[in-house]
Amino acid sequence: MITLVRRCAALCALGVLTTVLTGCSGDPAAPGHAGRPAKTPAAATAPPTLAPGPSGLTPVFMNGSRAHERTVALTFDADMTADQGPRAAAGERFDNPALVATLRRLDVPATFFMTGRWAEEYPAQAKDIGKDPLFEVANHSYSHHAFTGSCYGLPTVPAPRMRTDMERAFDAFRKAGVERAVPYFRFPGGCYDRQALRALAPGVTAVQWDVVSGDAFATDSGAVARQVLDGVRPGSVVVMHCTRSAAPATERALRTIVPKLRERGFRFVRVSEQIRTAGGAAGATGAAATAGPVEARS
């Protein structure tokens, strides 16, 4: 009996020691770790989508619930049109590694709406963003050509080729090594109409925004930060850009935006979490599609 008690005591002591060592480990996935929270494996849950809108049109998501907790989704468009290869070859930078590094340093989840052409130009960066559980990669078309007849002077994708253009972007992500791209699509320029919504159905949710950062071609990071801070409400989706040549002030603006919103009690989430909270799920009833065009450049 004494021997049995001693063995039990030894096992209990070992269990305590193991718990202490686990709690002190540097594994960021360990429960209670002060770094990033443990993430649910992407394969465990399919990304939520909204049910088709009227007449089976692609549903459109603009912002999350205003009634739930104070969340905000920062989204970054990785723009590059199909014909900008020569400009990239001449040294123009359509990427922004410093912005991605800042998001990681500040531990900010984000959704990147990437064009297929961007993924082809920067495959290592596309793969790196895609494998980080802090981020998710969504579709911003292959060519960044407009899906309506009039959209900031962008060339237009003919209606019969709209879905092909979108699928070509998903193919470019796979070739670059992006895993688990989410089934969300952002129209170039934010411009869409019923024809575009019909062309992309079924299978994706179109994602717009309710806060325009104004970072496109802006050089004043303070002005960008103020515009975002003035516009954010619970459930907001903010549109920004991660291209150095077209949005040089965005990374600096983030250094102000993130701490200020956290001071106000906001929690940063990916778009998928907002869609899930708003009632989106594979095959679930969601928000009805709306028809545009929506004039807010992206």
KEBA-110532 format. One record per residue (C-alpha): residue number from 0; x, z, y. Coordinates in steps of 0.25 Angstrom, whole numbers, padded with zeros to 4 digits. Example, Ala and Ser with C-alpha at 12.3 -4.5 7.8 and 13.67 -1.06 7.14 Angstrom:
// residues 2
n, u, w, v
0, 0049, 0031, -0018 .
1, 0055, 0029, -0004 .
// end
This chain:
// residues 298
n, u, w, v
0, 0000, 0000, 0000 .
1, 0011, 0004, 0010 .
2, 0018, -0010, 0006 .
3, 0005, -0017, 0009 .
4, 0004, -0010, 0023 .
5, 0018, -0014, 0026 .
6, 0016, -0028, 0023 .
7, 0003, -0029, 0031 .
8, 0011, -0023, 0043 .
9, 0022, -0033, 0042 .
10, 0013, -0045, 0041 .
11, 0005, -0039, 0054 .
12, 0018, -0038, 0061 .
13, 0022, -0052, 0057 .
14, 0009, -0057, 0062 .
15, 0011, -0050, 0076 .
16, 0025, -0056, 0077 .
17, 0020, -0070, 0074 .
18, 0009, -0069, 0084 .
19, 0019, -0064, 0095 .
20, 0028, -0075, 0092 .
21, 0017, -0086, 0092 .
22, 0013, -0080, 0106 .
23, 0027, -0082, 0111 .
24, 0029, -0096, 0105 .
25, 0031, -0107, 0114 .
26, 0021, -0116, 0107 .
27, 0011, -0121, 0118 .
28, 0000, -0122, 0108 .
29, 0001, -0107, 0104 .
30, -0012, -0099, 0108 .
31, -0010, -0092, 0121 .
32, 0002, -0100, 0125 .
33, 0004, -0100, 0140 .
34, 0006, -0115, 0141 .
35, -0004, -0126, 0137 .
36, -0016, -0121, 0129 .
37, -0017, -0126, 0115 .
38, -0023, -0140, 0114 .
39, -0034, -0144, 0104 .
40, -0028, -0155, 0096 .
41, -0033, -0169, 0102 .
42, -0037, -0173, 0088 .
43, -0046, -0161, 0086 .
44, -0056, -0165, 0097 .
45, -0060, -0179, 0102 .
46, -0060, -0181, 0117 .
47, -0074, -0179, 0122 .
48, -0081, -0191, 0128 .
49, -0094, -0193, 0134 .
50, -0106, -0200, 0128 .
51, -0109, -0214, 0133 .
52, -0117, -0216, 0145 .
53, -0130, -0224, 0148 .
54, -0130, -0237, 0140 .
55, -0118, -0232, 0132 .
56, -0109, -0233, 0144 .
57, -0095, -0226, 0145 .
58, -0098, -0212, 0150 .
59, -0091, -0208, 0163 .
60, -0085, -0194, 0165 .
61, -0082, -0190, 0179 .
62, -0080, -0174, 0179 .
63, -0082, -0162, 0170 .
64, -0092, -0151, 0171 .
65, -0093, -0144, 0184 .
66, -0100, -0132, 0178 .
67, -0089, -0128, 0168 .
68, -0076, -0123, 0171 .
69, -0067, -0128, 0182 .
70, -0060, -0139, 0175 .
71, -0053, -0152, 0181 .
72, -0047, -0164, 0174 .
73, -0035, -0171, 0181 .
74, -0035, -0185, 0176 .
75, -0023, -0195, 0179 .
76, -0024, -0210, 0179 .
77, -0012, -0217, 0174 .
78, -0014, -0230, 0180 .
79, -0007, -0243, 0178 .
80, -0013, -0257, 0178 .
81, -0010, -0268, 0168 .
82, -0002, -0276, 0178 .
83, 0007, -0265, 0183 .
84, 0018, -0266, 0173 .
85, 0027, -0274, 0183 .
86, 0026, -0263, 0193 .
87, 0029, -0252, 0182 .
88, 0041, -0261, 0178 .
89, 0046, -0261, 0193 .
90, 0046, -0246, 0193 .
91, 0032, -0242, 0198 .
92, 0028, -0229, 0191 .
93, 0014, -0228, 0185 .
94, 0017, -0215, 0178 .
95, 0019, -0201, 0183 .
96, 0026, -0192, 0173 .
97, 0028, -0181, 0184 .
98, 0013, -0179, 0185 .
99, 0011, -0178, 0170 .
100, 0023, -0167, 0170 .
101, 0015, -0160, 0181 .
102, 0003, -0159, 0173 .
103, 0010, -0154, 0161 .
104, 0018, -0143, 0170 .
105, 0005, -0139, 0176 .
106, -0002, -0139, 0162 .
107, -0014, -0148, 0167 .
108, -0022, -0156, 0157 .
109, -0025, -0170, 0162 .
110, -0031, -0183, 0158 .
111, -0023, -0196, 0160 .
112, -0031, -0209, 0161 .
113, -0020, -0219, 0157 .
114, -0020, -0234, 0158 .
115, -0015, -0242, 0146 .
116, -0005, -0249, 0154 .
117, 0000, -0235, 0159 .
118, 0002, -0231, 0145 .
119, 0009, -0244, 0141 .
120, 0019, -0242, 0153 .
121, 0021, -0227, 0150 .
122, 0019, -0225, 0135 .
123, 0028, -0213, 0134 .
124, 0021, -0206, 0146 .
125, 0007, -0210, 0140 .
126, 0011, -0204, 0126 .
127, 0016, -0191, 0133 .
128, 0004, -0189, 0141 .
129, -0005, -0192, 0129 .
130, 0002, -0182, 0119 .
131, 0001, -0171, 0129 .
132, -0012, -0162, 0126 .
133, -0012, -0158, 0141 .
134, -0017, -0173, 0144 .
135, -0026, -0183, 0139 .
136, -0025, -0199, 0140 .
137, -0037, -0207, 0144 .
138, -0039, -0222, 0147 .
139, -0038, -0228, 0161 .
140, -0039, -0242, 0155 .
141, -0027, -0251, 0151 .
142, -0026, -0260, 0163 .
143, -0031, -0251, 0175 .
144, -0040, -0263, 0179 .
145, -0054, -0260, 0184 .
146, -0066, -0259, 0175 .
147, -0075, -0264, 0187 .
148, -0075, -0276, 0196 .
149, -0070, -0268, 0208 .
150, -0061, -0256, 0207 .
151, -0050, -0255, 0218 .
152, -0045, -0269, 0216 .
153, -0041, -0267, 0201 .
154, -0042, -0279, 0192 .
155, -0054, -0278, 0183 .
156, -0055, -0277, 0168 .
157, -0066, -0287, 0163 .
158, -0078, -0279, 0156 .
159, -0075, -0285, 0142 .
160, -0061, -0280, 0143 .
161, -0063, -0266, 0148 .
162, -0064, -0259, 0135 .
163, -0052, -0267, 0130 .
164, -0044, -0262, 0142 .
165, -0048, -0248, 0139 .
166, -0044, -0249, 0124 .
167, -0031, -0255, 0128 .
168, -0027, -0243, 0136 .
169, -0030, -0234, 0124 .
170, -0021, -0243, 0115 .
171, -0010, -0242, 0125 .
172, -0011, -0227, 0124 .
173, -0010, -0227, 0109 .
174, 0002, -0236, 0110 .
175, 0009, -0227, 0120 .
176, 0006, -0215, 0110 .
177, -0005, -0208, 0118 .
178, -0013, -0200, 0108 .
179, -0027, -0196, 0109 .
180, -0031, -0204, 0122 .
181, -0045, -0199, 0126 .
182, -0057, -0208, 0127 .
183, -0058, -0208, 0142 .
184, -0057, -0220, 0151 .
185, -0055, -0220, 0166 .
186, -0059, -0233, 0174 .
187, -0048, -0239, 0182 .
188, -0051, -0235, 0197 .
189, -0063, -0227, 0192 .
190, -0071, -0239, 0193 .
191, -0082, -0242, 0182 .
192, -0096, -0248, 0181 .
193, -0106, -0249, 0169 .
194, -0099, -0261, 0164 .
195, -0086, -0254, 0163 .
196, -0093, -0242, 0156 .
197, -0100, -0251, 0146 .
198, -0087, -0258, 0143 .
199, -0079, -0245, 0139 .
200, -0090, -0239, 0130 .
201, -0090, -0233, 0120 .
202, -0080, -0222, 0118 .
203, -0074, -0218, 0131 .
204, -0078, -0209, 0142 .
205, -0075, -0214, 0156 .
206, -0068, -0203, 0165 .
207, -0069, -0204, 0180 .
208, -0066, -0192, 0190 .
209, -0073, -0184, 0201 .
210, -0060, -0181, 0209 .
211, -0051, -0192, 0215 .
212, -0037, -0186, 0217 .
213, -0034, -0198, 0227 .
214, -0020, -0198, 0221 .
215, -0019, -0213, 0219 .
216, -0008, -0218, 0229 .
217, -0008, -0205, 0236 .
218, 0005, -0199, 0241 .
219, 0000, -0185, 0246 .
220, -0001, -0176, 0234 .
221, -0008, -0165, 0243 .
222, -0019, -0175, 0247 .
223, -0021, -0178, 0232 .
224, -0021, -0163, 0228 .
225, -0031, -0160, 0239 .
226, -0041, -0171, 0235 .
227, -0041, -0166, 0220 .
228, -0042, -0151, 0224 .
229, -0054, -0155, 0234 .
230, -0061, -0163, 0223 .
231, -0060, -0155, 0210 .
232, -0072, -0148, 0205 .
233, -0075, -0142, 0191 .
234, -0074, -0153, 0181 .
235, -0067, -0163, 0190 .
236, -0059, -0175, 0185 .
237, -0048, -0178, 0194 .
238, -0042, -0193, 0194 .
239, -0027, -0193, 0197 .
240, -0016, -0203, 0194 .
241, -0003, -0202, 0186 .
242, 0004, -0214, 0192 .
243, 0016, -0212, 0201 .
244, 0015, -0225, 0209 .
245, 0000, -0223, 0211 .
246, -0001, -0208, 0213 .
247, 0012, -0202, 0217 .
248, 0006, -0189, 0223 .
249, -0002, -0185, 0210 .
250, 0008, -0176, 0203 .
251, 0011, -0168, 0216 .
252, -0004, -0166, 0219 .
253, -0005, -0161, 0205 .
254, 0004, -0149, 0208 .
255, -0006, -0145, 0219 .
256, -0019, -0149, 0211 .
257, -0017, -0141, 0198 .
258, -0013, -0127, 0204 .
259, -0024, -0128, 0214 .
260, -0035, -0132, 0204 .
261, -0030, -0121, 0195 .
262, -0031, -0111, 0206 .
263, -0046, -0115, 0208 .
264, -0048, -0112, 0193 .
265, -0048, -0126, 0188 .
266, -0044, -0130, 0174 .
267, -0037, -0143, 0171 .
268, -0043, -0151, 0159 .
269, -0042, -0165, 0153 .
270, -0054, -0174, 0155 .
271, -0058, -0173, 0140 .
272, -0061, -0158, 0142 .
273, -0070, -0161, 0154 .
274, -0078, -0171, 0146 .
275, -0079, -0161, 0134 .
276, -0084, -0150, 0144 .
277, -0094, -0160, 0150 .
278, -0100, -0162, 0137 .
279, -0092, -0174, 0132 .
280, -0089, -0176, 0117 .
281, -0088, -0187, 0108 .
282, -0102, -0192, 0107 .
283, -0108, -0181, 0115 .
284, -0117, -0183, 0127 .
285, -0109, -0184, 0140 .
286, -0110, -0189, 0154 .
287, -0117, -0202, 0156 .
288, -0109, -0214, 0161 .
289, -0110, -0218, 0176 .
290, -0107, -0231, 0182 .
291, -0098, -0234, 0193 .
292, -0089, -0240, 0199 .
293, -0082, -0227, 0203 .
294, -0073, -0230, 0215 .
295, -0062, -0219, 0213 .
296, -0048, -0225, 0210 .
297, -0040, -0222, 0198 .
// end
